[in-house]
Amino acid sequence: MLRVVPVLALAAALAGLTACGSTAPGTGADDSASSAASSAAQSGTPEPTVGTEQATSAAPSAAPQTETGHVIAVAVTAGTVSGETGRVVVELGSEVRIEVTADTTDEVHVHGYDLTVDTVPGQPVTVEFTADIPGVFEVELHESELLLTRLQVQ
């Protein structure tokens, strides 16, 4: 037991020294924090999040890009969503077209942009807009509260 105490004391002393930083440029803890923040900003990771979103996939997928923008297609059959579910990444300022084919009458709602369109059973409907608000936004069937996809604008 006596040998453990000096090792813990040495570990604590070393941790204290490395956490203190110094006045030399680029070596302090403050510089490490600003470097981490700078790296996050350069990587394009968005900070704002809208709604109560839970990640459903480990890596977001990029929406297919056409000459006119991004097209995201989903279908709803008997309460099951297929197509581009999960989180779909689109570039800030790009044109987005969400195509939804549902087997029920409902309303497609794009949160954050407050866009809606009524569904017609068996017929595709579209929501088109410019993705000019950064963040993560849920797209759902409003009446049934069925999550279709999440739009990550960055």
C-alpha angles and dihedrals in degrees: 000000000000091000093056095059096060091048091051091047091051091048091050092049092050092047090051092051095050093045094051096066121194140250092256111109116260097013105081128097089246090058090050091053093048090047090053091048090047091050091051091050092049092049090060095238106162119228104196118083124186125203130000100305128175120192112246099181134038095232128031116236123229115238115241109264122219130181088273099043140272124341119202116187125193134166131200120207121171091339094310119118121213134175124044100004122154120043119337119195120218130173119255109258095022126127114253128199117189113194116196127183113187133176092219139057108258140120127267108221126192106201118219092022090055093219122153138179129179118242123228114206111260095000125103117241126191138213114198126186146136112265095228100143116076119222142065117300131187120228112202146161095257104209096044092036089226112161111229103177144322120245116213110197114193 
